[in-house]
Amino acid sequence: MTLLQTPSPSLVSSCLSAVRRYPALAAVTGAVTVMAGAALINRQLARKAQRDNPPQGRFIEVNGVRLHYVERGNGRPLVLFHGNGSMIQDFESSGLIDLAAANYRVIVFDRPGFGHSLRPRNAVWTPETQADLFKEALGRLGVQRAIVLGHSWGASLAVALAIRHPSLVEALVLASGYYFPTARTDAAASLAPAIPGLGDIISYTVSPIFGRLMWPMMLRKLFGPRAVPEKFADFPKAMAVRPAQMRASAAEAALMVPAAFVAAKTYSELRMPTIIIGGEDDRLIDIEKQSVRLHEEIKQSKLHRIAGVGHMVHQSATPDLMAAIDEAAAATLH
């Protein structure tokens, strides 16, 4: 029988002696070991998340970018763009896709870096860059004209698509968007994780851990003052806290203020029917400084303020968002 051998007293004493003589080196070595272990665990958890949540739609490759999308229903094309840190399952769990598919050809993408879509590192994925990408993707899917809805960061993309490719966008529905540059603590906090190299280290080690720990608090901020609806339980949290998606989310948060600064100069160019919708009790975005101001900039727009609802208006007030889509569609027929 083989007995387990314990480290010899001389080896233990040598290690302790080295720690006492080189405390800084020992601390760095320990930190690197912990971070390497965290990265390995996060990688395994990410793989498990992808196994547990396989793609439910199809893939299309556009300009070297592999995009995952879901298509449902028939009728006039309706394109949905999700917000930062999210994915197709956000609209899916809200019930909006099924609701809209009764009358529209609904196309929902995982934007680059989210869900099952890839995010190549050879581009800065501004709203304008993504708009050009999705213009090509929609063309490949045979879509020449569409009603376009964007939620939160997706609203910035929807506006960019309408500005850069106005013949494609026949109407806009903008929900809980950020349109004008204002101070954002979340954007400032995302600067370090968005830096190449450093951002990779952070995203593959500490970000997924903090993401899991902060998840309940984040949901309270996003959904407040409403409670998180039971239907949101179908949203795959494990997919949202994968290292690659955390890094994509940090990059988009860091882009918010400069992107709004650029976009704010273009809103007067919009000519298509535009419905702006937001929760009056949004705890993430001040709708007075954002949605209300945008309504004043876009003369042909209509503004709907939903009382008692926060940032996740598509989840908390799904029928209101569906009514906004129908209103936008009707406006194009006049």
CORBEL-V984320 format. One record per pair of residues at least 12 apart in sequence whose C-alpha atoms are under 7 Angstrom apart, sorted by the first residue. I is the first residue (numbers start at 1). J is the second residue. Records with the same first field share a line. If there is no record, write none. Layout:
BEGIN
I->J ; J
END
This chain:
BEGIN
35->205
38->205
39->204 ; 205
42->204 ; 208
46->239 ; 242
49->238 ; 239
50->239
55->116
57->69 ; 70
58->70
62->136 ; 137
65->118 ; 119 ; 120
66->117 ; 118
67->110 ; 112 ; 117 ; 118
68->109 ; 110 ; 116 ; 117
69->107 ; 108 ; 109 ; 110
70->107 ; 108 ; 109
71->106 ; 107 ; 108
72->101 ; 105 ; 106 ; 107
73->101 ; 102 ; 103 ; 104 ; 105 ; 106
74->101 ; 103 ; 104 ; 105
75->103 ; 104 ; 105
76->104 ; 105 ; 146
77->104 ; 105 ; 106 ; 146 ; 147
78->104 ; 105 ; 106 ; 107 ; 146 ; 147 ; 148
79->106 ; 107 ; 108 ; 146 ; 147 ; 148 ; 149
80->107 ; 108 ; 148 ; 149 ; 150
81->108 ; 109 ; 149 ; 150 ; 151 ; 154
82->150 ; 151 ; 154
83->151 ; 152 ; 153 ; 154
84->153 ; 249 ; 252
85->114 ; 240 ; 245 ; 249
86->114 ; 240
87->110 ; 114 ; 115
88->108 ; 109 ; 110
89->235
90->235
93->231 ; 232 ; 234 ; 235
94->231 ; 232 ; 314 ; 315 ; 318
96->318
100->322
113->244 ; 245 ; 248
114->245
115->239
126->255 ; 259
127->156 ; 157 ; 160
128->157 ; 160
130->157
131->157 ; 160 ; 161
144->168
145->167 ; 168 ; 169 ; 170
146->168 ; 169 ; 170
147->169 ; 170 ; 171 ; 172
148->169 ; 171 ; 172 ; 173
149->172 ; 173 ; 174
150->173 ; 174 ; 175
151->174 ; 175 ; 176 ; 177
152->175 ; 176 ; 177 ; 178
153->177 ; 178
155->174 ; 175 ; 177
156->177 ; 179
163->270
170->272 ; 332
171->272 ; 273 ; 274 ; 328 ; 329 ; 332
172->273 ; 274 ; 275 ; 328
173->274 ; 275 ; 276 ; 324 ; 325 ; 328
174->275 ; 276 ; 277
175->276 ; 277 ; 278
176->277 ; 278 ; 311
177->291
178->285 ; 290
179->260 ; 264 ; 290
180->260 ; 261 ; 264 ; 290
181->257 ; 260 ; 261
182->257
186->253
187->253 ; 254 ; 256
188->254
190->250 ; 253 ; 254
191->254
193->247 ; 250
194->247 ; 250 ; 251 ; 254
199->247
203->243 ; 246 ; 247
204->243
207->246
208->241 ; 242 ; 243 ; 246
211->241
212->241
221->283 ; 284
222->283 ; 284 ; 310 ; 311 ; 312
223->310 ; 311 ; 312
224->283 ; 310
225->281 ; 308 ; 309 ; 310
226->309 ; 310
267->297 ; 298
268->297 ; 298
270->298
273->300 ; 301 ; 328 ; 331 ; 332
274->300 ; 301 ; 302 ; 328
275->301 ; 302 ; 303 ; 324 ; 328
276->291 ; 301 ; 302 ; 303 ; 304
277->303 ; 304 ; 305
278->291 ; 304 ; 305 ; 306 ; 313
279->305 ; 306 ; 307 ; 308 ; 309 ; 310 ; 311 ; 313
280->305 ; 306 ; 307 ; 308 ; 309 ; 310
281->307 ; 308 ; 309 ; 310
282->309 ; 310 ; 311
283->310 ; 311
284->311
END
